[in-house]
Amino acid sequence: MDKLLDQQIQEYISANLNTDLHVLLLKKSPFSEVSMQEIVQQIRGKQVAQKKFPFLLKEGLVFPPQLSLEQSSSEKTAQYKSQLLKGKSFIDLTCGFGIVAYYLSQNFQDITLIEQNNELLKIVQHNWGILEKKAKFIHQKLEDFLTENKELFDVIYLDPARRDHNKNKVFLLEDLSPNILEIQEKLVSIGDKVVIKLSPLIDIKYLLSVLKGVFRIEIIAVKNDVKEIVVFLSGENHREIICNCTNLETDDPPFEFIIGEEEEAVANYGEPEKYIYIPNNTILKAGIFNLISQKAGLKKLHPNTHIYTSDLRIENFPGRIFEMEIIDPKKIKKKSQYNIISKNYPLKPEEIKKKYNLKDGGNHYLIFTQSKKGKIILKSV
């Protein structure tokens, strides 16, 4: 690692940030002390950092292999989680590249980082020195640490590995590494709060059926792409479980509700009015299709159409709002340009474009869907 920090090598890395890495890998390294593979790893790390964690674009920092970069939380989601947690002592049991730990460390006095990959831990320790962050770095398997540990912590954080031995993606809690179901009781016995980052694919009902002591769930999206499900546990039983839906880097307001409210909520139904509302993907992931209708005071078009409507514009809706009108399909001009949305409709957007001979894009929208009266097409005004 020290060799990579040589000034000439660092200048070469900076000079090749926009070079085709496949071409670069075919070349021989101009430096005898480091390979071209090592150099490309650093260039790729800086490229990822530009988009995913720009706070790491500082001189002297070292980047790990690509898989560790891919598995790291983004700077945006890490910043958001840091707003939710504070206390005296914090431990990250699956430190990885240390992005989340870096942000959470701002709210705690005592930081402990556990990582079983010693090379990765050395990189994190080096980078934290450059960033002037202090922590206790422990190279150990999570399971061994839990067996030997006698300390208590205000917050325990872990991001389990979501790939099996064949590198296939997994997301059920019993398939993760570590197996969350096997260690959950140990975790809550040494931590006031246990915070676990999980796959966006995980089912909320399944989660609640297998975990004890859940008191909060965060569904976190970035630009309407759900990135993480974060579950909060403690050793106590909680009468209410809060779920919060957040869509970062948008103007969407967060939407918070209590688990179980959806089952009691009743949606009103109606035909399309002046304004059409499409919930963002955190709302759809939460499955609160009736609750959003009831709480926002909107009518739902159809039991299986998660599109809502009102005659007056309702602000602070967690999703997109369109002013639209029903259009006769015969009045759709060929070769017109539209953004196509298809929800609860037999044809997919590509099939719709082909059928009506439409171009993609532009500023206008067509929504193909159905209400209780049948299939309809809506055109933005």
Backbone torsions as a table, in degrees:
resi	resn	phi	psi	omega
1	MET	NA	-39.2	-178.1
2	ASP	-61.2	-35.6	-178.9
3	LYS	-63.7	-35.3	180.0
4	LEU	-63.7	-22.5	-176.2
5	LEU	-85.8	-1.7	175.4
6	ASP	-56.1	138.0	-173.8
7	GLN	-58.6	-40.5	-179.6
8	GLN	-65.0	-40.1	179.4
9	ILE	-67.7	-41.6	178.3
10	GLN	-63.3	-38.3	177.7
11	GLU	-66.2	-38.0	178.1
12	TYR	-65.1	-41.2	177.9
13	ILE	-61.2	-46.9	-178.9
14	SER	-63.9	-35.2	-178.2
15	ALA	-73.2	-17.4	-176.4
16	ASN	-113.8	23.1	-178.4
17	LEU	-63.8	-25.9	-178.9
18	ASN	-107.4	10.0	179.7
19	THR	-79.7	145.2	175.5
20	ASP	-62.9	117.3	-174.5
21	LEU	-67.9	-30.7	177.8
22	HIS	-64.8	-40.0	177.3
23	VAL	-66.8	-41.6	-178.2
24	LEU	-62.9	-38.6	-178.2
25	LEU	-65.5	-21.3	178.9
26	LEU	-80.9	-12.8	-179.2
27	LYS	-89.6	159.8	175.2
28	LYS	-84.6	140.9	179.0
29	SER	-63.2	134.5	177.1
30	PRO	-75.7	-1.6	-178.0
31	PHE	-122.2	125.2	-176.9
32	SER	-67.3	-25.9	-173.8
33	GLU	-86.3	-13.2	177.2
34	VAL	-135.8	147.0	-179.6
35	SER	-84.6	163.6	176.5
36	MET	-66.1	-31.2	177.0
37	GLN	-61.9	-40.0	178.2
38	GLU	-66.5	-40.1	179.6
39	ILE	-65.2	-46.0	-179.7
40	VAL	-63.1	-35.9	176.9
41	GLN	-58.7	-40.5	179.6
42	GLN	-71.4	-38.7	177.7
43	ILE	-64.1	-45.8	179.2
44	ARG	-61.6	-39.1	178.5
45	GLY	-61.1	-44.0	178.5
46	LYS	-66.0	-37.0	177.9
47	GLN	-63.7	-43.9	177.9
48	VAL	-64.4	-41.7	-178.4
49	ALA	-61.3	-35.3	179.6
50	GLN	-56.2	-36.1	-177.7
51	LYS	-97.5	-38.5	-167.8
52	LYS	-98.1	-39.7	177.6
53	PHE	-146.7	76.2	-176.5
54	PRO	-61.7	-16.5	179.2
55	PHE	-66.4	-14.0	179.6
56	LEU	-91.4	6.7	178.8
57	LEU	-84.4	65.5	179.2
58	LYS	-127.3	154.7	179.8
59	GLU	-66.6	141.7	174.4
60	GLY	91.2	-4.4	179.8
61	LEU	-85.5	150.9	-177.7
62	VAL	-119.4	143.0	-177.6
63	PHE	-112.7	144.3	-178.3
64	PRO	-84.5	179.1	175.3
65	PRO	-57.9	163.5	-171.7
66	GLN	-58.1	-40.4	-177.1
67	LEU	-59.3	-40.7	178.4
68	SER	-65.3	-34.3	177.1
69	LEU	-68.0	-42.3	-179.1
70	GLU	-64.8	-36.9	-175.5
71	GLN	-81.3	-11.7	-178.6
72	SER	-73.2	144.6	171.8
73	SER	-64.6	151.8	175.6
74	SER	-75.5	161.9	177.9
75	GLU	-59.9	-38.7	-177.9
76	LYS	-63.7	-47.6	-178.9
77	THR	-70.2	-33.9	177.9
78	ALA	-66.0	-42.5	176.9
79	GLN	-59.6	-43.7	-179.1
80	TYR	-61.7	-46.4	-178.8
81	LYS	-64.0	-31.3	-180.0
82	SER	-65.0	-24.4	178.7
83	GLN	-74.9	-15.8	-174.6
84	LEU	-95.3	-13.1	-170.7
85	LEU	-131.7	138.9	174.5
86	LYS	-158.1	163.1	179.9
87	GLY	161.6	-161.4	-179.3
88	LYS	-94.3	-49.2	-173.9
89	SER	-119.4	136.1	-177.9
90	PHE	-136.6	137.6	175.3
91	ILE	-131.5	133.8	173.6
92	ASP	-106.3	111.4	-175.2
93	LEU	-80.4	-13.7	179.4
94	THR	-133.4	67.5	-168.9
95	CYS	-54.5	-42.7	-176.5
96	GLY	56.5	-133.8	-179.9
97	PHE	-82.1	-3.7	169.6
98	GLY	79.9	19.2	-177.5
99	ILE	-66.7	-50.9	179.8
100	VAL	-63.2	-44.6	-179.5
101	ALA	-59.3	-37.0	179.2
102	TYR	-59.4	-46.7	-178.3
103	TYR	-74.4	-40.6	179.5
104	LEU	-66.5	-27.4	-178.1
105	SER	-62.6	-19.7	179.8
106	GLN	-67.2	-20.2	-175.2
107	ASN	-109.1	9.9	-177.9
108	PHE	-136.1	153.8	179.4
109	GLN	-88.0	-41.5	-175.3
110	ASP	-113.8	119.8	-175.9
111	ILE	-117.8	132.0	175.1
112	THR	-126.6	130.5	-179.4
113	LEU	-119.3	125.8	178.7
114	ILE	-109.7	131.8	176.6
115	GLU	-151.2	129.6	-178.2
116	GLN	-81.8	-19.3	177.6
117	ASN	-88.5	105.9	-172.7
118	ASN	-65.6	-37.5	179.3
119	GLU	-64.1	-40.8	178.3
120	LEU	-65.7	-41.3	179.6
121	LEU	-63.8	-38.3	177.6
122	LYS	-62.7	-38.6	177.6
123	ILE	-63.5	-45.8	179.5
124	VAL	-62.1	-44.7	-179.0
125	GLN	-62.2	-41.7	177.1
126	HIS	-62.5	-48.7	-177.5
127	ASN	-63.0	-39.9	179.5
128	TRP	-65.3	-31.2	175.0
129	GLY	-64.6	-43.2	177.1
130	ILE	-63.3	-38.7	-178.0
131	LEU	-83.3	0.1	179.1
132	GLU	59.8	43.7	175.8
133	LYS	-112.6	137.2	-178.8
134	LYS	-106.8	143.5	176.9
135	ALA	-162.6	166.6	171.9
136	LYS	-97.1	116.8	-176.1
137	PHE	-101.3	123.9	-177.5
138	ILE	-124.9	120.6	175.9
139	HIS	-90.6	102.7	-175.9
140	GLN	-165.7	153.0	172.9
141	LYS	-70.1	140.7	-178.6
142	LEU	-53.9	-45.9	-177.5
143	GLU	-61.8	-40.4	179.3
144	ASP	-66.8	-40.2	178.5
145	PHE	-61.3	-45.4	-179.0
146	LEU	-62.9	-33.6	178.6
147	THR	-68.7	-39.3	-174.4
148	GLU	-91.6	-22.5	-171.7
149	ASN	-66.4	140.1	176.7
150	LYS	-119.6	-2.4	-176.5
151	GLU	-83.3	159.8	171.9
152	LEU	-114.0	149.3	-176.6
153	PHE	-131.7	147.9	175.7
154	ASP	-69.1	-42.1	-179.2
155	VAL	-136.8	131.2	171.4
156	ILE	-112.2	129.9	178.5
157	TYR	-120.7	138.3	171.6
158	LEU	-149.1	146.7	179.3
159	ASP	-125.2	89.2	-173.9
160	PRO	-63.0	148.8	176.4
161	ALA	-66.9	133.3	-175.9
162	ARG	-111.7	37.4	173.5
163	ARG	-133.9	139.9	179.3
164	ASP	-84.2	-171.5	-176.6
165	HIS	-64.3	-23.2	178.0
166	ASN	-93.1	9.9	179.0
167	LYS	68.2	19.0	174.3
168	ASN	-83.2	145.6	-179.4
169	LYS	-72.2	137.1	176.0
170	VAL	-132.0	159.9	179.2
171	PHE	-145.2	-13.7	175.4
172	LEU	-66.8	143.7	-172.2
173	LEU	-60.4	-33.8	-179.1
174	GLU	-74.7	-14.4	-179.2
175	ASP	-97.4	-7.4	-177.4
176	LEU	-78.2	165.8	175.2
177	SER	-122.9	107.0	7.1
178	PRO	-79.3	165.1	174.2
179	ASN	-71.3	107.3	-174.7
180	ILE	-61.9	-35.9	-177.6
181	LEU	-65.1	-30.6	-179.1
182	GLU	-77.1	-27.5	-173.4
183	ILE	-111.9	0.8	-173.0
184	GLN	-61.3	-38.9	179.8
185	GLU	-66.8	-39.0	177.1
186	LYS	-63.8	-41.0	-178.7
187	LEU	-60.9	-49.0	-177.3
188	VAL	-72.7	-15.5	177.9
189	SER	-78.0	-20.1	-179.1
190	ILE	-116.1	-1.6	-179.8
191	GLY	-132.3	134.9	175.1
192	ASP	-63.2	-41.1	176.0
193	LYS	-129.8	136.2	174.7
194	VAL	-117.0	124.6	-175.7
195	VAL	-118.6	121.7	-175.0
196	ILE	-122.3	124.1	175.0
197	LYS	-86.0	130.1	-176.5
198	LEU	-129.7	169.8	-178.9
199	SER	-64.7	143.9	174.7
200	PRO	-65.4	-12.4	179.5
201	LEU	-82.0	-13.9	-172.6
202	ILE	-67.8	143.2	-178.6
203	ASP	-85.0	129.5	-176.3
204	ILE	-62.9	-43.1	-179.6
205	LYS	-63.5	-41.0	176.3
206	TYR	-60.5	-44.2	-179.1
207	LEU	-56.3	-46.6	-178.1
208	LEU	-71.0	-23.6	-178.7
209	SER	-79.3	-22.2	-175.1
210	VAL	-112.2	-14.8	180.0
211	LEU	-104.4	143.0	177.4
212	LYS	-103.7	150.6	173.6
213	GLY	73.3	19.0	178.4
214	VAL	-69.8	131.4	176.9
215	PHE	-126.1	-10.6	178.6
216	ARG	-156.6	144.4	173.9
217	ILE	-131.6	132.6	176.3
218	GLU	-112.6	123.5	171.9
219	ILE	-102.3	111.8	-171.2
220	ILE	-113.9	122.9	175.4
221	ALA	-117.6	155.2	170.9
222	VAL	-123.6	119.3	-176.9
223	LYS	51.5	44.3	174.7
224	ASN	71.9	13.8	174.1
225	ASP	-108.1	110.5	-177.5
226	VAL	-66.3	119.8	-174.6
227	LYS	-102.2	-36.7	-172.4
228	GLU	-146.6	146.2	162.6
229	ILE	-111.3	120.9	-178.1
230	VAL	-115.3	124.0	-176.5
231	VAL	-112.5	139.0	-178.8
232	PHE	-111.4	128.4	-179.9
233	LEU	-123.4	158.5	168.1
234	SER	-147.4	175.3	-179.3
235	GLY	-79.0	-0.2	-178.5
236	GLU	-100.9	160.2	171.5
237	ASN	-92.0	136.5	-175.2
238	HIS	-115.8	134.4	-179.4
239	ARG	-69.4	-34.6	-179.0
240	GLU	-125.1	141.6	175.6
241	ILE	-116.5	121.0	-179.7
242	ILE	-88.9	137.6	172.8
243	CYS	-122.5	129.3	-179.3
244	ASN	-120.2	131.4	179.9
245	CYS	-106.7	120.2	-176.7
246	THR	-128.7	129.5	179.5
247	ASN	-115.6	94.1	-175.5
248	LEU	-70.3	155.9	-179.7
249	GLU	59.3	31.9	171.5
250	THR	-138.1	175.7	175.7
251	ASP	-91.5	2.7	-178.2
252	ASP	-64.0	132.3	175.0
253	PRO	-73.7	152.2	173.7
254	PRO	-67.0	154.1	179.0
255	PHE	-128.4	117.1	-176.7
256	GLU	-112.6	139.3	178.1
257	PHE	-149.7	171.2	178.6
258	ILE	-102.6	130.6	178.4
259	ILE	-54.4	129.9	-178.0
260	GLY	108.7	-19.5	-179.6
261	GLU	-65.3	-33.1	-178.6
262	GLU	-60.7	-39.5	-178.0
263	GLU	-64.7	-26.9	-178.7
264	GLU	-96.3	-11.5	-175.8
265	ALA	-77.1	147.9	178.9
266	VAL	-123.7	125.8	178.7
267	ALA	-91.4	141.0	169.5
268	ASN	-90.0	145.5	-178.5
269	TYR	-114.2	150.4	178.3
270	GLY	-167.7	165.1	176.8
271	GLU	-79.4	160.0	-176.4
272	PRO	-55.5	131.7	174.7
273	GLU	-109.8	-160.0	-171.5
274	LYS	-62.5	-39.2	-175.3
275	TYR	-112.9	139.7	179.9
276	ILE	-118.4	137.3	-175.7
277	TYR	-123.7	128.8	175.7
278	ILE	-118.7	114.0	-178.3
279	PRO	-62.7	151.7	175.7
280	ASN	-74.3	173.8	-171.5
281	ASN	-71.9	-18.5	175.2
282	THR	-70.1	-37.3	177.9
283	ILE	-66.5	-42.7	179.1
284	LEU	-65.1	-39.6	178.0
285	LYS	-63.3	-38.1	179.5
286	ALA	-70.7	-21.0	178.2
287	GLY	71.0	28.3	-176.3
288	ILE	-98.1	60.8	-172.6
289	PHE	-72.3	-35.5	176.8
290	ASN	-83.5	-35.9	-177.1
291	LEU	-64.4	-40.4	-179.4
292	ILE	-66.1	-33.5	176.2
293	SER	-65.7	-45.9	-176.6
294	GLN	-69.4	-47.0	-175.8
295	LYS	-71.2	-35.0	-179.1
296	ALA	-86.9	-8.9	-178.8
297	GLY	69.8	39.7	-177.7
298	LEU	-115.4	154.3	175.6
299	LYS	-92.3	143.9	178.3
300	LYS	-97.9	141.0	-175.9
301	LEU	-73.7	-35.4	-172.1
302	HIS	-163.9	149.2	179.5
303	PRO	-53.7	-33.5	-178.5
304	ASN	-104.5	7.7	177.1
305	THR	-110.5	110.7	-176.9
306	HIS	-89.7	57.3	176.2
307	ILE	-128.1	142.9	-171.8
308	TYR	-126.8	164.8	-175.1
309	THR	-149.4	158.0	174.4
310	SER	-160.4	158.4	179.0
311	ASP	-85.3	-30.9	175.6
312	LEU	-105.0	144.9	-177.7
313	ARG	-71.9	125.7	177.6
314	ILE	-100.6	116.7	-179.3
315	GLU	-81.3	174.0	178.3
316	ASN	56.6	40.5	176.1
317	PHE	-92.5	135.1	-179.2
318	PRO	-79.8	71.3	-178.2
319	GLY	166.6	-162.3	-177.8
320	ARG	-94.1	145.3	178.3
321	ILE	-122.8	129.7	179.7
322	PHE	-124.5	144.7	166.6
323	GLU	-95.3	120.4	-170.3
324	MET	-140.2	167.5	175.2
325	GLU	-143.2	154.6	177.5
326	ILE	-72.9	137.1	179.9
327	ILE	-123.8	142.1	174.6
328	ASP	-73.3	129.4	-178.9
329	PRO	-56.1	-26.8	179.5
330	LYS	-68.7	-18.5	-178.2
331	LYS	-94.2	4.2	175.8
332	ILE	-80.2	113.9	-176.2
333	LYS	-74.1	135.9	177.4
334	LYS	-64.2	145.8	178.5
335	LYS	66.3	13.6	172.9
336	SER	-72.8	159.4	-177.9
337	GLN	-108.4	124.0	-179.6
338	TYR	-144.1	153.6	163.9
339	ASN	-87.1	122.4	-174.8
340	ILE	-99.7	128.9	173.8
341	ILE	-120.5	128.1	178.8
342	SER	-123.6	118.2	179.2
343	LYS	-136.6	124.3	-177.6
344	ASN	54.8	48.0	-177.1
345	TYR	-136.6	144.6	-173.8
346	PRO	-62.5	-29.2	-175.3
347	LEU	-103.0	143.6	174.6
348	LYS	-83.0	161.6	-178.6
349	PRO	-52.0	-42.0	-179.6
350	GLU	-63.8	-38.1	178.9
351	GLU	-69.5	-36.3	178.2
352	ILE	-64.9	-44.6	179.6
353	LYS	-60.3	-39.7	180.0
354	LYS	-69.2	-43.3	-177.9
355	LYS	-63.4	-42.4	-175.7
356	TYR	-99.5	2.7	178.1
357	ASN	56.9	57.8	-175.8
358	LEU	-111.2	151.9	173.4
359	LYS	-95.8	151.3	-177.1
360	ASP	-92.0	145.0	173.7
361	GLY	104.8	-163.0	-177.9
362	GLY	89.8	-166.6	-176.6
363	ASN	-104.1	-4.6	-176.2
364	HIS	-107.8	152.7	-176.1
365	TYR	-122.6	147.1	166.4
366	LEU	-123.3	128.4	176.5
367	ILE	-111.4	120.0	176.4
368	PHE	-101.6	117.9	-174.2
369	THR	-156.1	-162.9	172.7
370	GLN	-150.0	146.9	174.5
371	SER	-104.7	-172.2	179.4
372	LYS	-65.0	-22.4	-179.4
373	LYS	-85.3	-12.3	178.7
374	GLY	133.9	-170.0	-176.4
375	LYS	-68.5	140.0	-179.9
376	ILE	-141.2	158.0	173.7
377	ILE	-123.2	129.5	-179.3
378	LEU	-112.9	138.2	-179.5
379	LYS	-120.0	134.0	179.4
380	SER	-67.3	144.8	-177.9
381	VAL	-94.8	NA	NA
